[in-house]
């Protein structure tokens, strides 16, 4: 629940700041055309909250469990290397899972080729 609340709050703040910066740029440069439509703040925040509450929390718990098993069984250097690799993979998996969720929620659209 804490991850979901943090994700929702960060989603509101991040999306509002991003949308505000886009609006400021359009005001300063009337010829500026954004490549993408600015996302809805609440929908984007809800998507972040869902992702953080479900995917991030689950991955975090799994990593901590794996760390608890690996640390006593491995030397310090081997443990640090392996946990760093696992956390890097976790980070990539989290990014991919958020993009998939955002596309399903309609917050992020796939690029279309102009022909």
C-alpha positions as CSV (number, residue, x, y, z in Angstrom):
1,X,0.0,0.0,0.0
2,X,2.9,2.4,0.8
3,X,4.5,1.8,-2.6
4,X,1.1,2.5,-4.3
5,X,0.7,5.8,-2.4
6,X,4.2,6.8,-3.2
7,X,3.8,5.9,-6.8
8,X,0.5,7.8,-7.0
9,X,2.0,10.9,-5.4
10,X,5.1,10.8,-7.5
11,X,2.9,10.3,-10.6
12,X,0.9,13.4,-9.8
13,X,4.0,15.5,-9.2
14,X,5.9,14.2,-12.1
15,X,3.1,14.4,-14.6
16,X,2.0,17.9,-13.5
17,X,5.6,19.2,-13.7
18,X,6.1,17.6,-17.1
19,X,2.8,19.0,-18.4
20,X,3.6,22.4,-16.9
21,X,7.0,22.5,-18.6
22,X,5.4,21.6,-22.0
23,X,2.8,24.4,-21.5
24,X,5.6,26.8,-20.7
25,X,7.6,25.8,-23.7
26,X,4.5,26.3,-26.0
27,X,3.9,29.7,-24.4
28,X,7.6,30.7,-25.0
29,X,7.7,29.2,-28.5
30,X,4.3,29.3,-30.3
31,X,5.8,27.2,-33.1
32,X,6.7,24.3,-30.8
33,X,4.7,21.2,-31.5
34,X,5.0,18.4,-29.0
35,X,5.6,14.9,-30.5
36,X,3.1,13.3,-28.0
37,X,-0.1,14.5,-26.4
38,X,0.4,15.3,-22.7
39,X,-1.0,12.5,-20.5
40,X,-3.9,12.9,-18.1
41,X,-2.4,13.7,-14.7
42,X,-4.8,11.5,-12.6
43,X,-4.8,8.5,-15.0
44,X,-1.0,8.6,-15.2
45,X,-0.7,8.9,-11.5
46,X,-3.1,6.0,-11.0
47,X,-1.0,3.9,-13.5
48,X,2.1,4.7,-11.5
49,X,0.4,3.9,-8.2
50,X,-0.8,0.5,-9.6
51,X,2.6,-0.3,-11.0
52,X,4.4,0.6,-7.7
53,X,1.8,-1.1,-5.6
54,X,1.8,-4.4,-7.5
55,X,4.9,-4.9,-9.7
56,X,7.5,-2.9,-7.8
57,X,6.4,-4.2,-4.4
58,X,6.4,-7.8,-5.6
59,X,9.8,-7.5,-7.2
60,X,11.2,-5.7,-4.1
61,X,10.0,-8.5,-1.9
62,X,11.5,-11.2,-4.2
63,X,14.9,-9.4,-4.3
64,X,15.0,-9.1,-0.6
65,X,14.2,-12.8,-0.2
66,X,16.9,-13.8,-2.7
67,X,19.4,-11.5,-0.9
68,X,18.7,-13.2,2.4
69,X,19.4,-16.6,0.9
70,X,22.5,-15.5,-1.1
71,X,24.3,-13.4,1.4
72,X,25.2,-16.1,3.9
73,X,26.1,-18.6,1.2
74,X,28.4,-16.3,-0.8
75,X,31.5,-14.3,-0.1
76,X,31.1,-10.5,0.2
77,X,32.4,-9.7,-3.3
78,X,30.5,-12.4,-5.1
79,X,27.3,-11.4,-3.3
80,X,27.8,-7.7,-4.2
81,X,28.3,-8.5,-7.8
82,X,25.4,-10.9,-8.1
83,X,23.0,-8.7,-6.2
84,X,24.0,-5.7,-8.4
85,X,23.3,-7.8,-11.5
86,X,19.9,-8.9,-10.1
87,X,19.0,-5.4,-9.2
88,X,20.0,-4.2,-12.7
89,X,17.8,-6.9,-14.3
90,X,15.0,-5.9,-11.8
91,X,15.3,-2.2,-12.9
92,X,15.0,-3.1,-16.6
93,X,12.1,-5.5,-15.9
94,X,10.4,-2.7,-13.9
95,X,10.8,-0.3,-16.8
96,X,9.4,-2.7,-19.3
97,X,6.5,-3.7,-17.1
98,X,5.6,0.0,-16.6
99,X,5.6,0.7,-20.3
100,X,3.3,-2.3,-20.9
101,X,0.9,-1.2,-18.2
102,X,0.9,2.4,-19.4
103,X,0.1,1.2,-22.9
104,X,-2.7,-1.0,-21.6
105,X,-4.1,1.9,-19.5
106,X,-3.9,4.3,-22.5
107,X,-1.5,6.6,-20.8
108,X,1.3,6.0,-23.3
109,X,0.6,5.3,-27.0
110,X,2.9,3.6,-29.4
111,X,4.6,5.8,-32.0
112,X,2.9,5.8,-35.4
113,X,4.8,6.0,-38.6
114,X,3.8,8.8,-41.0
115,X,3.6,7.4,-44.5
